[in-house]
């Protein structure tokens, strides 16, 4: 399991260590440069002092005393430990520091790097032509490297000591910073499935406030969804219970009836009741399937005219049985992007709803109109219509209009509205021009080409 605390610990320690190493590397480079300059200056100064000393000694013919002095100085001077000198008059060596290599004479004065007896030396050479003297001062490179190493090591020691302390401080600090998140987690963990009230936002840091707010929004939506489902379940139970009770009553009457005509009448009522319950269950299953499959809808380009024509062909017998003139307007055209099964359900429910609420001998007209703004499906009937103040409510589940005398279950337009939402379309209700009844318009957005 991924741990925020552990991730922050490693990230911060890694950044701290990387930064420290960069600083140490910079210290190493800077120290090496400064030590090179300092030691070169010291080497040059020592060589030039020796030149003056030997010029004076040569002039005063006191070379032996200078040799003794140089030897004592080399043994006693801690400041110049590691320095070695070599003095030549013409090609003859007249002084050489004990236990040091013999330096090579370069072509010109100044600094040179020489490898002698397996060791690298930094050598400064001074020529004194008047006295024919060549004075060389040398120093092992190892001394410089050792000093740079010690400076770098001393810079690294605090890092080694600081890492455990810093890790502990980061661990405790991050733990304290994550305490509000743990509090939120505890609030969620302690809740029962039915406890969907918003989480407390008091003392919640701004960094996780947006997370808590979004979680509260989700809880609110879940609460509303569960309330709708509970209401839906209660309404569904009531809607199913009523026709079942009626079926039971008709069956009991038919069972007790001695008159063949009354028995047949009751059996017809039972068949009618079974049809009503079957229709209700089919609508409930359709609505449940639409709610479940919302996220899995796959849209494809669809010829809405062809699809509507196929649905009308299936529903035509129902219209004929009720003596209703069902027609698809000529010249209808339009393509939409959607789910074929869902759109077929939409058309079927709109037309079925119109047939149910249109009296015998009425008309139901269907038309598909396409333009640059999109495609509209229009279903118009000359039934009793709906009062404009009821327009918003007819999309509620199990709602049947005040003037309704049909035995519909009140789910048809709810299913239509759900499919409309899934397809990003709009549904509008209005009164047909010049007559009574209802016109339903479903407007689909234009087809986009990628």
Secondary structure, 3 states (H helix, E strand, C coil): CCCHHHHHHHHHHHHHHHHHHHHHHHHHHHHHHHHHHHHHHHHHHHHHHHHHHHHHHHHCCCHHHHHHHHHHHHHHCCCCCCEEEEEEECCEEEEECCCCCCCCCCCCCEEEEEEECCEEEEEEEEEECCCCEEEEEEEEHHHHHHHHHHHHHHHHHHHHHHHHHHHHHHHHHHHHHCHHHHHHHHHHHCCCCCCCCCCCCCCCCHHHHHHHHHHHHHHHHHHHHHHHHHHHHHHHHHHHHHHHHHHHHHHHHHHHCCCHHHHHHHHHHHHHHHHHHHHHHHHHHHHHHHHHCHHHCCCEEEEHHHHHHHHHHHHHHHHHHCCCEEEECCCCCCEEEECHHHHHHHHHHHHHHHHHHCCCCCEEEEEEEEECCEEEEEEEECCCCCCHHHCCHHHCCCCCCCCCCCCCCCCHHHHHHHHHHHCCCEEEEECCCCCCCEEEEEEECCCCCC
